[in-house]
Amino acid sequence: MLQNLAIIIRMITLTRKLKRGDDSYHLHKNHTKRVSVRDKLLVKEIQEMETMLPSTCAIKFVDPHKLHEFYLIVSPDEGFWQGGKFLFHIYITEDYNIAPPTVKCQTKLWHPNISEEGDICLSLLRQNSIDGLGWAPTRRLKDVIWGLNSLFTDLLNFEDPLNISAAEQYVRDRDAFKTKVRDYMALYSRS
């Protein structure tokens, strides 16, 4: 609660400076930096994103001065991963919104579209994708959040997997797949 309040105060302060035309703000004591295009976009997008979060998601900023780096916690309320808690690290580079955010799953899980190392197969996170659904400058952070959340429900894809073993196990023996998902959740996911 206090963390969200600090972020809101930080965004209000930054927004006021942007409206005044003040192109500098303090990231840390003794360090001044020009407001980047990324940071200008993030002020608006984070406000929008927080009002439109799925009920199964929560955002956590480690440092309220760094709007470009945060964690997403997804707690699915249906499907194979129901009851689990999955942590994603989201980092927005200076090239944002031309380039997509970098996202890594921090929770080890058994999933066809997320590798055991945390890599994620989601078209939206690719600069160029074969299906034409990749990143575009018109995309926003809320799209990333909803996409990651949907990997546990309607965007779950066994036909074009990143974790081929998980997808093959699902096709071969669905009960064994469910058991392995539950085993991974018991070991790595905090509900």
N, CA, C and O of each residue as an XYZ file, in Angstrom:
764
protein
N       0.827     -1.191      0.000
C       0.000      0.000      0.000
C       0.868      1.250      0.000
O       0.656      2.155     -0.807
N       1.854      1.306      0.909
C       2.752      2.457      0.958
C       3.586      2.554     -0.306
O       3.891      3.648     -0.780
N       3.951      1.398     -0.849
C       4.736      1.396     -2.080
C       3.917      2.006     -3.223
O       4.440      2.817     -3.987
N       2.650      1.629     -3.347
C       1.800      2.196     -4.398
C       1.620      3.690     -4.210
O       1.599      4.436     -5.189
N       1.490      4.146     -2.961
C       1.351      5.563     -2.677
C       2.613      6.302     -3.111
O       2.530      7.373     -3.711
N       3.774      5.738     -2.811
C       5.049      6.357     -3.205
C       5.150      6.448     -4.729
O       5.638      7.447     -5.257
N       4.696      5.424     -5.431
C       4.733      5.426     -6.892
C       3.788      6.488     -7.441
O       4.138      7.211     -8.373
N       2.606      6.582     -6.872
C       1.634      7.579     -7.326
C       2.183      8.982     -7.102
O       2.070      9.837     -7.980
N       2.770      9.227     -5.945
C       3.360     10.543     -5.664
C       4.476     10.828     -6.653
O       4.588     11.945     -7.159
N       5.300      9.830     -6.931
C       6.406      9.978     -7.884
C       5.870     10.315     -9.277
O       6.412     11.191     -9.951
N       4.809      9.625     -9.714
C       4.239      9.880    -11.036
C       3.615     11.269    -11.101
O       3.735     11.950    -12.120
N       2.950     11.699    -10.026
C       2.350     13.035    -10.000
C       3.443     14.091    -10.095
O       3.310     15.057    -10.848
N       4.516     13.916     -9.341
C       5.630     14.865     -9.383
C       6.242     14.920    -10.774
O       6.493     16.002    -11.305
N       6.484     13.748    -11.364
C       7.059     13.708    -12.699
C       6.104     14.328    -13.722
O       6.537     15.053    -14.618
N       4.815     14.044    -13.588
C       3.827     14.618    -14.504
C       3.822     16.140    -14.419
O       3.763     16.812    -15.448
N       3.881     16.692    -13.210
C       3.918     18.154    -13.044
C       5.147     18.751    -13.710
O       5.056     19.775    -14.387
N       6.295     18.112    -13.519
C       7.527     18.609    -14.136
C       7.431     18.549    -15.655
O       7.898     19.450    -16.351
N       6.828     17.490    -16.159
C       6.670     17.367    -17.612
C       5.754     18.461    -18.151
O       6.023     19.020    -19.214
N       4.673     18.774    -17.433
C       3.743     19.825    -17.864
C       4.395     21.199    -17.826
O       4.099     22.057    -18.659
N       5.295     21.409    -16.847
C       6.003     22.686    -16.762
C       7.089     22.800    -17.818
O       7.622     23.882    -18.063
N       7.411     21.670    -18.441
C       8.475     21.682    -19.436
C       9.841     21.470    -18.824
O      10.856     21.659    -19.495
N       9.885     21.080    -17.564
C      11.148     20.802    -16.895
C      11.627     19.433    -17.357
O      11.027     18.415    -17.014
N      12.714     19.405    -18.140
C      13.195     18.155    -18.721
C      14.145     17.394    -17.827
O      14.796     16.453    -18.281
N      14.240     17.775    -16.576
C      15.116     17.009    -15.699
C      14.389     16.677    -14.410
O      13.516     17.415    -13.954
N      14.767     15.564    -13.846
C      14.243     15.170    -12.548
C      15.301     14.319    -11.872
O      16.223     13.824    -12.519
N      15.160     14.154    -10.570
C      16.164     13.414     -9.816
C      15.753     11.962     -9.698
O      14.691     11.639     -9.166
N      16.624     11.080    -10.211
C      16.411      9.658    -10.013
C      16.897      9.265     -8.627
O      16.249      8.490     -7.923
N      18.014      9.794     -8.256
C      18.603      9.561     -6.948
C      19.197     10.892     -6.509
O      19.352     11.805     -7.320
N      19.522     11.000     -5.251
C      20.194     12.209     -4.788
C      21.463     12.392     -5.599
O      22.138     11.414     -5.923
N      21.789     13.598     -5.922
C      23.008     13.954     -6.646
C      23.057     13.445     -8.082
O      24.125     13.489     -8.693
N      21.952     12.963     -8.650
C      21.994     12.470    -10.026
C      20.800     13.033    -10.794
O      19.648     12.713    -10.500
N      21.093     13.869    -11.774
C      20.044     14.469    -12.586
C      20.113     13.882    -13.981
O      21.199     13.630    -14.503
N      18.961     13.666    -14.582
C      18.905     13.048    -15.895
C      17.726     13.638    -16.657
O      16.703     13.982    -16.066
N      17.876     13.752    -17.967
C      16.767     14.217    -18.796
C      15.642     13.186    -18.789
O      15.888     11.982    -18.714
N      14.423     13.668    -18.868
C      13.285     12.762    -18.940
C      13.278     12.142    -20.328
O      13.209     12.851    -21.332
N      13.349     10.839    -20.380
C      13.366     10.143    -21.667
C      11.945      9.978    -22.189
O      10.972     10.114    -21.447
N      11.850      9.684    -23.474
C      10.546      9.407    -24.085
C       9.916      8.219    -23.365
O       8.718      8.207    -23.083
N      10.747      7.223    -23.075
C      10.259      6.037    -22.357
C       9.584      6.435    -21.052
O       8.478      5.982    -20.757
N      10.255      7.288    -20.264
C       9.710      7.660    -18.964
C       8.430      8.483    -19.090
O       7.520      8.354    -18.272
N       8.365      9.323    -20.111
C       7.134     10.086    -20.344
C       5.973      9.137    -20.645
O       4.865      9.317    -20.139
N       6.238      8.134    -21.469
C       5.198      7.155    -21.797
C       4.808      6.328    -20.565
O       3.632      6.038    -20.343
N       5.804      5.959    -19.782
C       5.540      5.098    -18.630
C       4.660      5.756    -17.575
O       3.850      5.080    -16.940
N       4.803      7.032    -17.383
C       3.962      7.727    -16.399
C       2.489      7.491    -16.731
O       1.700      7.127    -15.859
N       2.132      7.699    -17.982
C       0.734      7.512    -18.401
C       0.343      6.042    -18.408
O      -0.724      5.671    -17.920
N       1.214      5.209    -18.965
C       0.863      3.800    -19.118
C       0.736      3.060    -17.787
O      -0.118      2.184    -17.650
N       1.548      3.390    -16.835
C       1.471      2.696    -15.548
C       0.192      3.082    -14.815
O      -0.433      2.242    -14.168
N      -0.197      4.344    -14.914
C      -1.475      4.750    -14.314
C      -2.611      3.964    -14.967
O      -3.487      3.443    -14.277
N      -2.592      3.881    -16.288
C      -3.621      3.152    -17.030
C      -3.579      1.659    -16.694
O      -4.615      1.034    -16.467
N      -2.378      1.105    -16.665
C      -2.203     -0.317    -16.411
C      -2.748     -0.713    -15.042
O      -3.431     -1.729    -14.915
N      -2.451      0.082    -14.026
C      -2.893     -0.259    -12.674
C      -4.408     -0.220    -12.522
O      -4.954     -0.918    -11.668
N      -5.096      0.576    -13.328
C      -6.559      0.620    -13.247
C      -7.202     -0.503    -14.049
O      -8.383     -0.799    -13.868
N      -6.427     -1.135    -14.939
C      -6.998     -2.161    -15.809
C      -6.371     -3.539    -15.579
O      -6.422     -4.388    -16.468
N      -5.790     -3.772    -14.422
C      -5.163     -5.067    -14.131
C      -6.212     -6.163    -14.024
O      -7.277     -5.949    -13.445
N      -5.921     -7.336    -14.578
C      -6.817     -8.473    -14.334
C      -6.831     -8.772    -12.831
O      -5.861     -8.484    -12.130
N      -7.903     -9.333    -12.353
C      -8.019     -9.624    -10.922
C      -6.993    -10.651    -10.455
O      -6.737    -10.770     -9.257
N      -6.414    -11.382    -11.378
C      -5.428    -12.413    -11.040
C      -3.991    -11.880    -11.071
O      -3.041    -12.654    -10.949
N      -3.830    -10.574    -11.233
C      -2.492     -9.986    -11.353
C      -2.247     -8.901    -10.314
O      -3.166     -8.220     -9.859
N      -0.975     -8.765     -9.957
C      -0.539     -7.689     -9.065
C       0.813     -7.193     -9.568
O       1.598     -7.961    -10.124
N       1.075     -5.918     -9.371
C       2.322     -5.281     -9.788
C       3.118     -4.920     -8.540
O       2.554     -4.482     -7.537
N       4.431     -5.106     -8.612
C       5.294     -4.725     -7.492
C       6.506     -3.990     -8.042
O       7.272     -4.540     -8.833
N       6.673     -2.739     -7.616
C       7.844     -1.946     -7.981
C       8.868     -2.086     -6.859
O       8.571     -1.806     -5.698
N      10.063     -2.516     -7.213
C      11.126     -2.655     -6.226
C      11.615     -1.271     -5.823
O      11.901     -1.025     -4.651
N      11.708     -0.374     -6.788
C      12.172      0.995     -6.553
C      11.177      1.943     -7.212
O      11.056      1.931     -8.437
N      10.460      2.765     -6.444
C       9.455      3.661     -7.038
C      10.056      4.702     -7.986
O       9.324      5.361     -8.724
N      11.381      4.853     -7.971
C      12.034      5.783     -8.894
C      12.323      5.137    -10.239
O      12.740      5.813    -11.179
N      12.106      3.844    -10.333
C      12.364      3.116    -11.571
C      11.060      2.540    -12.097
O      10.743      1.376    -11.853
N      10.312      3.354    -12.815
C       9.051      2.885    -13.381
C       9.293      1.887    -14.507
O       8.369      1.181    -14.911
N      10.512      1.817    -15.016
C      10.841      0.936    -16.136
C      11.213     -0.479    -15.706
O      11.562     -1.305    -16.549
N      11.145     -0.768    -14.416
C      11.481     -2.107    -13.943
C      10.549     -2.488    -12.799
O      10.492     -1.812    -11.772
N       9.824     -3.581    -12.996
C       8.887     -4.022    -11.968
C       8.623     -5.513    -12.113
O       9.105     -6.170    -13.035
N       7.846     -6.020    -11.177
C       7.463     -7.432    -11.191
C       5.955     -7.542    -11.352
O       5.191     -6.726    -10.838
N       5.553     -8.569    -12.076
C       4.150     -8.925    -12.215
C       3.970    -10.268    -11.525
O       4.733    -11.205    -11.759
N       2.962    -10.352    -10.678
C       2.623    -11.612    -10.020
C       1.292    -12.067    -10.602
O       0.288    -11.362    -10.503
N       1.291    -13.252    -11.210
C       0.077    -13.824    -11.783
C      -0.342    -14.995    -10.893
O       0.443    -15.905    -10.626
N      -1.587    -14.951    -10.444
C      -2.156    -16.005     -9.593
C      -3.412    -16.541    -10.279
O      -4.518    -16.088     -9.985
N      -3.248    -17.504    -11.192
C      -4.398    -18.002    -11.959
C      -5.507    -18.537    -11.046
O      -5.247    -19.194    -10.038
N      -6.750    -18.233    -11.433
C      -7.887    -18.712    -10.646
C      -8.653    -19.817    -11.372
O      -9.751    -20.200    -10.967
N      -8.050    -20.323    -12.460
C      -8.645    -21.432    -13.198
C      -7.541    -22.155    -13.973
O      -6.428    -21.642    -14.087
N      -7.838    -23.319    -14.493
C      -6.899    -24.041    -15.341
C      -5.863    -24.846    -14.571
O      -5.953    -25.007    -13.354
N      -4.880    -25.346    -15.308
C      -3.849    -26.224    -14.746
C      -3.059    -25.570    -13.613
O      -2.657    -26.256    -12.674
N      -2.834    -24.280    -13.680
C      -1.974    -23.577    -12.727
C      -2.757    -22.858    -11.627
O      -2.199    -22.045    -10.890
N      -4.045    -23.161    -11.522
C      -4.885    -22.542    -10.498
C      -4.267    -22.741     -9.117
O      -3.847    -23.842     -8.762
N      -4.219    -21.663     -8.352
C      -3.676    -21.725     -7.000
C      -2.190    -21.425     -6.926
O      -1.644    -21.280     -5.832
N      -1.527    -21.330     -8.069
C      -0.103    -21.007     -8.079
C       0.119    -19.505     -8.081
O      -0.806    -18.720     -8.284
N       1.355    -19.130     -7.852
C       1.744    -17.721     -7.869
C       3.027    -17.647     -8.684
O       4.034    -18.254     -8.321
N       2.989    -16.889     -9.807
C       4.091    -16.868    -10.748
C       4.613    -15.449    -10.917
O       3.856    -14.519    -11.194
N       5.915    -15.304    -10.746
C       6.564    -14.000    -10.743
C       7.265    -13.758    -12.077
O       8.045    -14.592    -12.537
N       6.980    -12.600    -12.699
C       7.606    -12.191    -13.958
C       8.348    -10.880    -13.726
O       7.800     -9.937    -13.156
N       9.594    -10.829    -14.172
C      10.379     -9.592    -14.103
C      10.185     -8.874    -15.438
O      10.392     -9.462    -16.500
N       9.791     -7.614    -15.381
C       9.552     -6.820    -16.589
C      10.497     -5.630    -16.574
O      10.541     -4.859    -15.615
N      11.255     -5.498    -17.662
C      12.206     -4.396    -17.812
C      11.916     -3.699    -19.130
O      11.851     -4.336    -20.182
N      11.744     -2.393    -19.066
C      11.445     -1.597    -20.261
C      12.703     -0.828    -20.643
O      13.178      0.015    -19.882
N      13.236     -1.119    -21.815
C      14.476     -0.482    -22.274
C      14.211      0.947    -22.732
O      13.062      1.365    -22.876
N      15.292      1.687    -22.957
C      15.185      3.063    -23.460
C      14.522      3.108    -24.837
O      13.987      4.147    -25.224
N      14.548      2.010    -25.578
C      13.960      1.952    -26.926
C      12.442      1.818    -26.916
O      11.810      1.805    -27.971
N      11.858      1.719    -25.724
C      10.413      1.583    -25.614
C       9.756      2.841    -26.177
O      10.226      3.926    -25.835
N       8.820      2.802    -26.924
C       7.850      1.831    -27.321
C       8.090      1.258    -28.712
O       7.233      0.579    -29.279
N       9.272      1.545    -29.248
C       9.667      0.935    -30.513
C       9.997     -0.537    -30.280
O       9.662     -1.384    -31.108
N      10.641     -0.844    -29.178
C      11.002     -2.220    -28.820
C      10.123     -2.685    -27.660
O       9.731     -1.884    -26.811
N       9.818     -3.982    -27.628
C       8.989     -4.503    -26.533
C       9.771     -4.572    -25.225
O      11.002     -4.553    -25.227
N       9.048     -4.652    -24.107
C       9.719     -4.873    -22.828
C      10.397     -6.243    -22.828
O      10.024     -7.138    -23.587
N      11.382     -6.383    -21.976
C      12.030     -7.675    -21.760
C      11.342     -8.321    -20.569
O      11.222     -7.711    -19.506
N      10.893     -9.552    -20.747
C      10.155    -10.235    -19.684
C      10.775    -11.607    -19.446
O      11.094    -12.334    -20.386
N      10.938    -11.940    -18.180
C      11.496    -13.242    -17.798
C      10.662    -13.783    -16.640
O      10.386    -13.067    -15.678
N      10.266    -15.038    -16.737
C       9.533    -15.670    -15.648
C      10.541    -16.093    -14.589
O      11.489    -16.820    -14.886
N      10.341    -15.644    -13.364
C      11.252    -15.930    -12.258
C      10.869    -17.202    -11.497
O      11.646    -17.702    -10.685
N       9.674    -17.716    -11.764
C       9.185    -18.918    -11.087
C       9.322    -20.100    -12.031
O       8.797    -20.068    -13.144
N      10.007    -21.121    -11.607
C      10.153    -22.311    -12.437
C       8.800    -23.010    -12.502
O       8.159    -23.235    -11.475
N       8.367    -23.355    -13.723
C       7.091    -24.034    -13.873
C       7.101    -24.935    -15.090
O       7.962    -24.809    -15.961
N       6.148    -25.837    -15.147
C       5.987    -26.767    -16.260
C       4.885    -26.210    -17.133
O       3.706    -26.274    -16.785
N       5.281    -25.658    -18.282
C       4.351    -24.924    -19.141
C       4.849    -25.020    -20.581
O       6.052    -24.893    -20.810
N       3.974    -25.239    -21.553
C       4.443    -25.370    -22.932
C       4.992    -24.065    -23.527
O       5.785    -24.115    -24.467
N       4.600    -22.927    -23.013
C       5.004    -21.645    -23.590
C       5.986    -20.861    -22.731
O       6.322    -19.720    -23.048
N       6.447    -21.475    -21.643
C       7.446    -20.858    -20.776
C       8.490    -21.931    -20.477
O       8.166    -23.003    -19.965
N       9.739    -21.630    -20.803
C      10.791    -22.620    -20.567
C      11.103    -22.706    -19.077
O      10.745    -21.821    -18.301
N      11.768    -23.773    -18.697
C      12.156    -23.932    -17.298
C      13.165    -22.870    -16.879
O      13.350    -22.626    -15.687
N      13.825    -22.234    -17.858
C      14.772    -21.151    -17.580
C      14.079    -19.790    -17.492
O      14.716    -18.795    -17.145
N      12.782    -19.737    -17.802
C      12.030    -18.495    -17.680
C      11.801    -17.740    -18.972
O      11.195    -16.668    -18.959
N      12.276    -18.281    -20.103
C      12.004    -17.633    -21.389
C      10.530    -17.812    -21.725
O       9.911    -18.802    -21.334
N       9.973    -16.847    -22.452
C       8.532    -16.837    -22.701
C       8.256    -16.786    -24.195
O       8.842    -15.984    -24.923
N       7.363    -17.648    -24.636
C       6.933    -17.665    -26.033
C       5.580    -16.958    -26.107
O       4.534    -17.552    -25.844
N       5.627    -15.686    -26.469
C       4.428    -14.865    -26.600
C       4.708    -13.866    -27.717
O       5.591    -13.018    -27.586
N       3.970    -13.961    -28.802
C       4.214    -13.121    -29.985
C       4.362    -11.655    -29.639
O       5.218    -10.961    -30.187
N       3.545    -11.197    -28.749
C       3.526     -9.796    -28.333
C       4.883     -9.301    -27.835
O       5.174     -8.107    -27.911
N       5.709    -10.208    -27.328
C       7.013     -9.828    -26.782
C       8.134     -9.891    -27.827
O       9.299     -9.664    -27.502
N       7.785    -10.193    -29.061
C       8.783    -10.273    -30.124
C       8.719     -9.037    -31.004
O       7.639     -8.554    -31.345
N       9.891     -8.535    -31.367
C       9.956     -7.389    -32.282
C       9.325     -7.772    -33.621
O       8.550     -7.007    -34.195
N       9.661     -8.945    -34.101
C       9.106     -9.467    -35.357
C       8.557    -10.852    -35.078
O       9.242    -11.693    -34.496
N       7.334    -11.089    -35.488
C       6.771    -12.420    -35.303
C       6.136    -12.889    -36.597
O       5.606    -12.093    -37.372
N       6.196    -14.171    -36.815
C       5.673    -14.767    -38.040
C       4.165    -14.573    -38.153
O       3.645    -14.369    -39.250
N       3.463    -14.635    -37.027
C       2.002    -14.552    -37.054
C       1.461    -13.124    -37.194
O       0.248    -12.925    -37.273
N       2.361    -12.128    -37.224
C       1.915    -10.741    -37.381
C       1.354    -10.128    -36.110
O       0.841     -9.009    -36.139
N       1.443    -10.838    -35.001
C       0.904    -10.339    -33.739
C       2.000     -9.842    -32.808
O       1.775     -9.680    -31.609
N       3.188     -9.598    -33.358
C       4.320     -9.164    -32.558
C       4.184     -7.738    -32.069
O       3.144     -7.101    -32.229
N       5.251     -7.256    -31.475
C       5.269     -5.930    -30.883
C       5.096     -4.863    -31.958
O       5.620     -4.992    -33.064
N       4.369     -3.828    -31.627
C       4.205     -2.647    -32.479
C       4.161     -1.435    -31.550
O       3.752     -1.566    -30.397
N       4.573     -0.260    -32.027
C       4.557      0.935    -31.175
C       3.176      1.292    -30.623
O       3.064      2.082    -29.686
N       2.142      0.718    -31.195
C       0.787      0.976    -30.687
C       0.450      0.106    -29.471
O      -0.560      0.338    -28.806
N       1.276     -0.875    -29.184
C       1.052     -1.736    -28.021
C       1.392     -0.968    -26.743
O       2.137      0.011    -26.765
N       0.828     -1.436    -25.635
C       1.041     -0.781    -24.347
C       1.357     -1.840    -23.284
O       1.220     -3.040    -23.521
N       1.777     -1.372    -22.129
C       2.095     -2.280    -21.033
C       0.902     -3.138    -20.626
O       1.067     -4.307    -20.279
N      -0.281     -2.569    -20.666
C      -1.463     -3.349    -20.287
C      -1.629     -4.558    -21.214
O      -2.116     -5.604    -20.785
N      -1.226     -4.418    -22.484
C      -1.295     -5.549    -23.417
C      -0.333     -6.656    -22.991
O      -0.657     -7.840    -23.089
N       0.844     -6.267    -22.520
C       1.834     -7.230    -22.039
C       1.282     -7.972    -20.816
O       1.370     -9.197    -20.731
N       0.714     -7.218    -19.876
C       0.159     -7.817    -18.654
C      -0.956     -8.797    -18.991
O      -0.966     -9.923    -18.493
N      -1.884     -8.382    -19.823
C      -2.995     -9.252    -20.205
C      -2.493    -10.472    -20.979
O      -3.021    -11.572    -20.815
N      -1.471    -10.279    -21.825
C      -0.898    -11.402    -22.573
C      -0.262    -12.427    -21.653
O      -0.487    -13.627    -21.807
N       0.535    -11.959    -20.690
C       1.159    -12.880    -19.741
C       0.109    -13.615    -18.912
O       0.222    -14.821    -18.688
N      -0.897    -12.900    -18.464
C      -1.983    -13.518    -17.707
C      -2.699    -14.580    -18.552
O      -3.066    -15.641    -18.046
N      -2.891    -14.289    -19.820
C      -3.613    -15.207    -20.709
C      -2.820    -16.456    -21.064
O      -3.393    -17.427    -21.559
N      -1.510    -16.450    -20.821
C      -0.723    -17.671    -21.054
C      -1.187    -18.813    -20.155
O      -0.874    -19.975    -20.412
N      -1.923    -18.488    -19.117
C      -2.411    -19.517    -18.201
C      -3.841    -19.934    -18.537
O      -4.406    -20.811    -17.883
N      -4.426    -19.302    -19.560
C      -5.808    -19.645    -19.937
C      -5.943    -19.714    -21.455
O      -5.560    -20.716    -22.060
N      -6.478    -18.675    -22.076
C      -6.829    -18.732    -23.493
C      -5.673    -18.591    -24.485
O      -5.863    -18.909    -25.659
N      -4.496    -18.134    -24.082
C      -3.353    -18.084    -24.997
C      -2.429    -19.284    -24.824
O      -1.379    -19.351    -25.465
N      -2.795    -20.210    -23.990
C      -2.037    -21.435    -23.794
C      -1.962    -22.154    -25.136
O      -2.994    -22.440    -25.743
N      -0.739    -22.450    -25.611
C      -0.571    -23.001    -26.959
C       0.300    -24.251    -26.915
O       1.504    -24.174    -26.670
N      -0.316    -25.389    -27.153
C       0.407    -26.655    -27.188
C       0.907    -26.965    -28.604
O       1.718    -27.873    -28.783
N       0.438    -26.228    -29.602
C       0.774    -26.498    -31.001
C       2.113    -25.886    -31.420
O       2.776    -26.414    -32.312
N       2.519    -24.783    -30.790
C       3.778    -24.107    -31.112
C       4.511    -23.819    -29.802
O       4.629    -22.665    -29.391
N       5.009    -24.890    -29.143
C       5.560    -24.732    -27.800
C       7.008    -24.258    -27.764
O       7.767    -24.441    -28.716
N       7.362    -23.655    -26.658
C       8.749    -23.345    -26.346
C       9.330    -24.524    -25.554
O      10.471    -24.928    -25.775
N       8.539    -25.061    -24.640
C       8.918    -26.254    -23.884
C       8.261    -27.449    -24.572
O       7.131    -27.822    -24.256
N       8.983    -28.035    -25.510
C       8.451    -29.134    -26.327
C       8.091    -30.343    -25.464
O       7.094    -31.016    -25.725
N       8.890    -30.618    -24.448
C       8.616    -31.767    -23.567
C       7.273    -31.619    -22.862
O       6.524    -32.588    -22.738
N       6.971    -30.423    -22.406
C       5.683    -30.187    -21.733
C       4.527    -30.384    -22.699
O       3.526    -31.013    -22.354
N       4.660    -29.850    -23.909
C       3.589    -29.988    -24.907
C       3.400    -31.440    -25.315
O       2.268    -31.907    -25.443
N       4.509    -32.163    -25.520
C       4.405    -33.575    -25.897
C       3.777    -34.390    -24.778
O       2.973    -35.285    -25.037
N       4.134    -34.093    -23.550
C       3.561    -34.828    -22.423
C       2.057    -34.576    -22.339
O       1.294    -35.498    -22.052
N       1.624    -33.347    -22.586
C       0.200    -33.015    -22.562
C      -0.560    -33.859    -23.591
O      -1.626    -34.400    -23.298
N       0.008    -33.962    -24.808
C      -0.642    -34.722    -25.880
C      -0.637    -36.225    -25.551
O      -1.633    -36.913    -25.777
N       0.459    -36.719    -25.031
C       0.653    -38.144    -24.764
C      -0.120    -38.613    -23.523
O      -0.744    -39.674    -23.540
N      -0.073    -37.811    -22.443
C      -0.653    -38.251    -21.164
C      -1.051    -37.023    -20.337
O      -0.262    -36.493    -19.554
N      -2.272    -36.600    -20.534
C      -2.756    -35.384    -19.876
C      -2.696    -35.476    -18.352
O      -2.397    -34.483    -17.689
N      -2.971    -36.641    -17.794
C      -2.907    -36.800    -16.335
C      -1.480    -36.624    -15.825
O      -1.263    -36.002    -14.785
N      -0.509    -37.172    -16.554
C       0.898    -37.009    -16.160
C       1.305    -35.538    -16.262
O       2.070    -35.044    -15.433
N       0.793    -34.844    -17.278
C       1.071    -33.408    -17.434
C       0.541    -32.649    -16.218
O       1.261    -31.846    -15.625
N      -0.713    -32.901    -15.849
C      -1.311    -32.228    -14.687
C      -0.512    -32.511    -13.418
O      -0.303    -31.619    -12.596
N      -0.071    -33.743    -13.266
C       0.719    -34.112    -12.087
C       2.034    -33.344    -12.064
O       2.441    -32.844    -11.016
N       2.700    -33.247    -13.210
C       3.986    -32.547    -13.259
C       3.792    -31.053    -12.993
O       4.614    -30.437    -12.314
N       2.713    -30.464    -13.519
C       2.396    -29.057    -13.238
C       2.252    -28.865    -11.733
O       2.819    -27.926    -11.174
N       1.504    -29.741    -11.073
C       1.260    -29.646     -9.625
C       2.557    -29.864     -8.835
O       2.795    -29.202     -7.825
N       3.395    -30.803     -9.309
C       4.681    -31.046     -8.640
C       5.561    -29.788     -8.695
O       6.163    -29.404     -7.692
N       5.631    -29.159     -9.858
C       6.430    -27.939     -9.997
C       5.863    -26.828     -9.113
O       6.614    -26.093     -8.472
N       4.541    -26.712     -9.082
C       3.928    -25.677     -8.243
C       4.238    -25.920     -6.773
O       4.499    -24.975     -6.029
N       4.213    -27.175     -6.352
C       4.505    -27.499     -4.947
C       5.952    -27.127     -4.598
O       6.233    -26.687     -3.483
N       6.858    -27.305     -5.552
C       8.270    -27.006     -5.306
C       8.637    -25.533     -5.452
O       9.433    -25.010     -4.673
N       8.050    -24.856     -6.460
C       8.544    -23.531     -6.836
C       7.559    -22.381     -6.686
O       7.977    -21.226     -6.605
N       6.284    -22.663     -6.648
C       5.284    -21.590     -6.638
C       4.693    -21.421     -5.240
O       4.304    -22.390     -4.589
N       4.637    -20.197     -4.811
C       4.021    -19.914     -3.502
C       2.614    -19.429     -3.714
O       2.395    -18.406     -4.362
N       1.668    -20.143     -3.181
C       0.266    -19.717     -3.350
C      -0.192    -18.879     -2.203
O      -1.341    -18.437     -2.182
